[in-house]
Amino acid sequence: MNLVELLFGNIVQASAIITIVLCGLIGYKIEKPVWTTKVMVSLSLLVVLSVTLQRFGIMIPLFGFPSFRIDFLHIPLILVGAFFGPFFAVIAGVVADLVGLIITPTEYPFFGFMLNKVLMGFIPAIMVLLLRKISLKSGIRVAHITLLSMTAASIGYLWVTPSLTISGSLIELGYETKLIVIALLLGLMITLHGLLMNKSVSKIRVFALLSAIVVELVVSLALTPLWLVTMYNIPVFLSFIVRVIKAAFMIPITALLLEGLINASSKVIRQTIFK
């Protein structure tokens, strides 16, 4: 590692730490935490569940290669943000990362991935606060616009991408392959738009969908490639289209799971989230 790479790595690490601290301070200022036994027990269970789910991730093949990892460690952290607010979301993200490091030690802790876990709960917590202040109709409109923007950007990027690299192998993307993937993306996005136009749509569904979208965009598509550049010098756009495809599949799965889990919670909790 040369001096420039070392300096860049230190700047990225420091920026991640500062962002985590800022998220904690903002979360504390927005909604002062109430430390109770029930809260602590619930947080502990959700953190343990997140760490456990991370351990049981699976690799999904694409184009004949094990292309991307699927896990649901973000689901418990999103629930922490929804149920307990932004400050506890930061605490849960930090603890989940530290526990994960203890269970699976690495050469050194990388604060970028800790920031990922913090944002998995912090973003939904902010989403809850915003949805409390706007009408259901406005929330649905925002979800539609976000979905349309993501779909257009994904299809555009896929169409102009000639090839991708998976497991060290160069895969040429012909028009037939692109059309198949685009058809799948459109099918998934149309399904999500349909869920938003259903008469029974609620703020919980809008929250679940927006949280799934924004967490995937920020954590998986924006930040994780930056961390991989810093740690392993993997180019940002190497196999980026694979992350886009993964996001397209993970968003509906995450949204449906979140909606189901929140609806399965007590009526008091559901009313508290969007009071």
Number of C-alpha atoms within 10 A of each C-alpha: 7 6 8 9 14 13 12 13 17 13 13 18 20 14 15 19 17 14 17 25 14 13 21 20 15 14 21 16 12 14 14 14 15 10 9 9 9 9 16 13 11 14 23 15 12 21 25 18 19 24 22 16 16 17 15 11 13 12 12 13 11 13 10 8 12 13 18 17 12 14 17 20 23 25 21 24 30 29 22 29 27 29 23 20 26 34 25 29 31 31 19 27 28 21 20 25 23 16 14 20 16 9 11 9 11 10 6 7 13 19 21 25 20 21 26 24 28 32 27 30 32 31 23 28 29 17 19 23 18 14 19 14 12 11 12 16 13 12 21 22 14 14 22 21 12 15 19 15 11 17 20 12 13 18 20 12 14 21 15 10 16 13 15 17 16 18 9 7 9 11 13 12 17 12 11 9 12 17 15 11 15 19 13 15 20 16 11 17 21 15 13 19 16 12 16 20 12 9 7 8 15 15 20 21 23 25 25 26 27 24 27 26 22 19 24 23 17 15 20 18 21 13 17 17 21 19 21 15 16 22 14 8 13 14 13 17 15 14 21 19 19 19 21 23 18 20 22 21 15 18 24 19 14 22 23 17 15 23 18 14 13 19 14 11 10 10 10 9 15 16 9 11 19 16 12
